[in-house]
């Protein structure tokens, strides 16, 4: 193995934190990856739990009684 290959394996991969946009280390040493911190991870989870990430819909549920099963 060359020294260039060895240095690329030991180099930390940095990604953008989805919450704050700052640098985040994407490696097993970062327990909160892809987030930079526990705070950013919790903020994202809170947004998900309060359904701020919901996709717009027509209000009808898909399922046994929804529009997909009725053929409307």
ChimeraX commands (.cxc) that place a marker at each C-alpha (Angstrom):
marker #1 position 0.00,0.00,0.00 radius 0.5
marker #1 position 1.34,3.42,-0.86 radius 0.5
marker #1 position 1.53,6.30,1.58 radius 0.5
marker #1 position -1.12,8.19,-0.43 radius 0.5
marker #1 position -3.54,5.27,-0.09 radius 0.5
marker #1 position -2.84,4.97,3.62 radius 0.5
marker #1 position -3.44,8.66,4.23 radius 0.5
marker #1 position -6.77,8.58,2.34 radius 0.5
marker #1 position -7.97,5.72,4.55 radius 0.5
marker #1 position -7.13,7.55,7.78 radius 0.5
marker #1 position -8.52,10.91,6.61 radius 0.5
marker #1 position -11.90,11.78,8.14 radius 0.5
marker #1 position -14.79,12.26,5.76 radius 0.5
marker #1 position -16.58,15.54,6.35 radius 0.5
marker #1 position -20.18,16.13,5.31 radius 0.5
marker #1 position -22.63,18.97,5.77 radius 0.5
marker #1 position -24.84,18.67,8.86 radius 0.5
marker #1 position -28.48,18.45,7.69 radius 0.5
marker #1 position -29.65,20.66,10.58 radius 0.5
marker #1 position -27.18,23.53,10.85 radius 0.5
marker #1 position -25.17,23.19,7.64 radius 0.5
marker #1 position -21.85,23.05,9.47 radius 0.5
marker #1 position -19.12,20.47,9.06 radius 0.5
marker #1 position -19.81,17.03,10.47 radius 0.5
marker #1 position -17.38,14.11,10.70 radius 0.5
marker #1 position -18.92,11.08,9.03 radius 0.5
marker #1 position -17.15,8.28,10.85 radius 0.5
marker #1 position -17.92,5.74,13.58 radius 0.5
marker #1 position -16.30,8.11,16.06 radius 0.5
marker #1 position -19.24,10.52,15.61 radius 0.5
marker #1 position -22.22,8.89,17.33 radius 0.5
marker #1 position -24.56,11.53,15.86 radius 0.5
marker #1 position -23.61,11.17,12.19 radius 0.5
marker #1 position -24.65,12.60,9.78 radius 0.5
marker #1 position -25.36,15.37,12.30 radius 0.5
marker #1 position -22.55,17.34,13.91 radius 0.5
marker #1 position -23.93,17.11,17.46 radius 0.5
marker #1 position -26.63,15.66,19.65 radius 0.5
marker #1 position -28.40,19.03,19.58 radius 0.5
marker #1 position -28.72,18.98,15.78 radius 0.5
marker #1 position -29.85,15.35,15.85 radius 0.5
marker #1 position -32.55,16.14,18.43 radius 0.5
marker #1 position -33.74,19.21,16.51 radius 0.5
marker #1 position -34.17,17.08,13.39 radius 0.5
marker #1 position -35.99,14.37,15.33 radius 0.5
marker #1 position -38.30,16.99,16.86 radius 0.5
marker #1 position -39.15,18.36,13.41 radius 0.5
marker #1 position -39.86,14.83,12.18 radius 0.5
marker #1 position -41.99,13.97,15.23 radius 0.5
marker #1 position -44.07,17.15,14.86 radius 0.5
marker #1 position -44.62,16.25,11.18 radius 0.5
marker #1 position -42.88,19.32,9.77 radius 0.5
marker #1 position -41.34,16.98,7.17 radius 0.5
marker #1 position -44.73,15.68,5.99 radius 0.5
marker #1 position -45.46,15.64,2.28 radius 0.5
marker #1 position -48.56,17.48,1.12 radius 0.5
marker #1 position -51.49,15.24,0.31 radius 0.5
marker #1 position -55.17,15.35,-0.45 radius 0.5
marker #1 position -56.19,14.29,3.07 radius 0.5
marker #1 position -57.40,10.82,2.10 radius 0.5
marker #1 position -55.58,7.80,3.46 radius 0.5
marker #1 position -54.24,5.17,1.10 radius 0.5
marker #1 position -55.16,1.72,2.30 radius 0.5
marker #1 position -58.18,-0.54,2.46 radius 0.5
marker #1 position -60.61,2.41,2.41 radius 0.5
marker #1 position -58.42,5.00,0.67 radius 0.5
marker #1 position -58.53,6.23,-2.94 radius 0.5
marker #1 position -55.89,3.76,-4.14 radius 0.5
marker #1 position -58.09,0.76,-3.28 radius 0.5
marker #1 position -61.40,2.25,-4.53 radius 0.5
marker #1 position -60.12,2.96,-8.03 radius 0.5
marker #1 position -61.41,6.59,-8.02 radius 0.5
marker link #1:1,2 radius 0.2
marker link #1:2,3 radius 0.2
marker link #1:3,4 radius 0.2
marker link #1:4,5 radius 0.2
marker link #1:5,6 radius 0.2
marker link #1:6,7 radius 0.2
marker link #1:7,8 radius 0.2
marker link #1:8,9 radius 0.2
marker link #1:9,10 radius 0.2
marker link #1:10,11 radius 0.2
marker link #1:11,12 radius 0.2
marker link #1:12,13 radius 0.2
marker link #1:13,14 radius 0.2
marker link #1:14,15 radius 0.2
marker link #1:15,16 radius 0.2
marker link #1:16,17 radius 0.2
marker link #1:17,18 radius 0.2
marker link #1:18,19 radius 0.2
marker link #1:19,20 radius 0.2
marker link #1:20,21 radius 0.2
marker link #1:21,22 radius 0.2
marker link #1:22,23 radius 0.2
marker link #1:23,24 radius 0.2
marker link #1:24,25 radius 0.2
marker link #1:25,26 radius 0.2
marker link #1:26,27 radius 0.2
marker link #1:27,28 radius 0.2
marker link #1:28,29 radius 0.2
marker link #1:29,30 radius 0.2
marker link #1:30,31 radius 0.2
marker link #1:31,32 radius 0.2
marker link #1:32,33 radius 0.2
marker link #1:33,34 radius 0.2
marker link #1:34,35 radius 0.2
marker link #1:35,36 radius 0.2
marker link #1:36,37 radius 0.2
marker link #1:37,38 radius 0.2
marker link #1:38,39 radius 0.2
marker link #1:39,40 radius 0.2
marker link #1:40,41 radius 0.2
marker link #1:41,42 radius 0.2
marker link #1:42,43 radius 0.2
marker link #1:43,44 radius 0.2
marker link #1:44,45 radius 0.2
marker link #1:45,46 radius 0.2
marker link #1:46,47 radius 0.2
marker link #1:47,48 radius 0.2
marker link #1:48,49 radius 0.2
marker link #1:49,50 radius 0.2
marker link #1:50,51 radius 0.2
marker link #1:51,52 radius 0.2
marker link #1:52,53 radius 0.2
marker link #1:53,54 radius 0.2
marker link #1:54,55 radius 0.2
marker link #1:55,56 radius 0.2
marker link #1:56,57 radius 0.2
marker link #1:57,58 radius 0.2
marker link #1:58,59 radius 0.2
marker link #1:59,60 radius 0.2
marker link #1:60,61 radius 0.2
marker link #1:61,62 radius 0.2
marker link #1:62,63 radius 0.2
marker link #1:63,64 radius 0.2
marker link #1:64,65 radius 0.2
marker link #1:65,66 radius 0.2
marker link #1:66,67 radius 0.2
marker link #1:67,68 radius 0.2
marker link #1:68,69 radius 0.2
marker link #1:69,70 radius 0.2
marker link #1:70,71 radius 0.2
marker link #1:71,72 radius 0.2
view
